């Protein structure tokens, strides 16, 4: 059965320590290494301080896409370990991307 499969260049990103109020940005790069299109439906995060832009079109086999992510550290302090749970058509349905940062 044809299925999408994903290869992520770096599923967990560790930022350097930052001062509260800084906006952090990162681009997750993913490649569909499967044999059918990869579809992103939506995503869930624990806080509206984190956003990610998902592709609107299916990711075709062999295609690489970039998912821009932003984290607004305003009002956040200490270790921030955030999971971005992407709902997809992968066999496990969820693709989890994560970032960690210490906000001082």
Phi, psi and omega per residue, in radians:
X1 nan 2.290 -3.138
X2 -1.222 2.322 3.137
X3 -2.503 2.622 2.990
X4 -1.330 2.700 3.067
X5 -2.507 2.498 -3.038
X6 -2.142 2.454 3.036
X7 -2.036 2.105 -3.124
X8 -1.830 2.306 -3.125
X9 -1.109 -0.646 3.123
X10 -2.768 1.792 -3.058
X11 -1.335 -0.406 3.094
X12 -2.175 2.179 -3.125
X13 -1.934 2.327 3.091
X14 -1.984 2.013 3.099
X15 -1.510 2.733 2.985
X16 -1.173 2.842 3.076
X17 -1.015 2.491 3.136
X18 -2.300 2.798 3.055
X19 -1.488 2.432 3.134
X20 -0.898 2.403 3.137
X21 1.808 -0.207 -3.118
X22 -1.371 2.465 3.072
X23 -1.652 2.104 3.139
X24 -1.769 2.469 3.127
X25 -2.282 2.558 3.072
X26 -2.663 2.665 3.056
X27 -2.064 2.002 3.032
X28 -1.411 2.336 3.103
X29 -1.966 2.232 -3.107
X30 -2.252 2.521 3.076
X31 -2.152 2.317 3.054
X32 -1.430 1.865 3.140
X33 -1.714 0.123 3.137
X34 -1.506 -2.888 -3.108
X35 -2.102 0.364 2.992
X36 -2.569 2.819 -3.100
X37 -1.082 2.508 3.071
X38 -1.707 2.207 -3.089
X39 -2.048 2.241 3.040
X40 -1.701 2.213 -3.137
X41 -1.648 -0.895 3.115
X42 -2.931 -3.057 3.100
X43 -2.513 2.803 3.099
X44 -2.254 2.435 3.030
X45 -2.372 2.814 -3.093
X46 -1.378 -0.110 -3.038
X47 -2.746 2.467 3.122
X48 -1.216 0.000 3.099
X49 -1.281 -0.194 -3.125
X50 -2.064 2.267 3.086
X51 -2.308 2.708 3.059
X52 -2.484 2.551 3.117
X53 -1.815 2.012 -3.129
X54 -1.588 2.640 3.096
X55 -1.150 2.433 3.129
X56 -1.410 -0.469 -3.123
X57 -1.808 2.675 3.065
X58 -1.025 2.562 3.089
X59 -1.598 1.976 -3.064
X60 -1.284 2.731 3.104
X61 -0.944 2.316 -3.133
X62 1.503 -0.192 -3.096
X63 -1.490 2.496 3.067
X64 -1.930 2.417 3.110
X65 -2.243 2.790 3.082
X66 -1.974 2.343 3.102
X67 -2.019 1.741 3.122
X68 -1.233 2.333 -3.130
X69 -2.159 2.520 3.047
X70 -2.321 2.491 3.056
X71 -2.268 2.138 3.110
X72 -1.689 1.971 -3.067
X73 -1.465 0.102 3.140
X74 -1.026 2.183 3.120
X75 1.373 0.107 -3.141
X76 -1.880 2.451 3.131
X77 -2.453 2.643 3.117
X78 1.419 -2.871 -3.107
X79 -1.243 2.199 3.056
X80 -1.948 2.018 3.131
X81 -2.122 1.731 -2.992
X82 -1.952 2.357 3.053
X83 -1.874 2.358 3.048
X84 -1.902 1.916 -3.070
X85 -1.701 1.908 -3.115
X86 -1.662 2.200 3.096
X87 -1.556 2.121 -3.038
X88 -2.351 -3.063 3.040
X89 -1.723 0.347 3.040
X90 -1.136 2.750 3.135
X91 -0.918 -0.669 3.093
X92 -1.490 -0.127 3.132
X93 1.247 -0.538 -3.128
X94 -1.868 2.429 3.033
X95 -2.103 2.002 -3.064
X96 -1.770 2.148 3.029
X97 -1.957 2.586 -3.014
X98 -2.478 2.644 2.969
X99 -2.451 2.681 3.133
X100 -2.308 2.463 3.080
X101 -2.739 2.565 3.028
X102 -1.792 2.141 -3.111
X103 -1.831 2.179 -3.141
X104 -1.938 nan nan
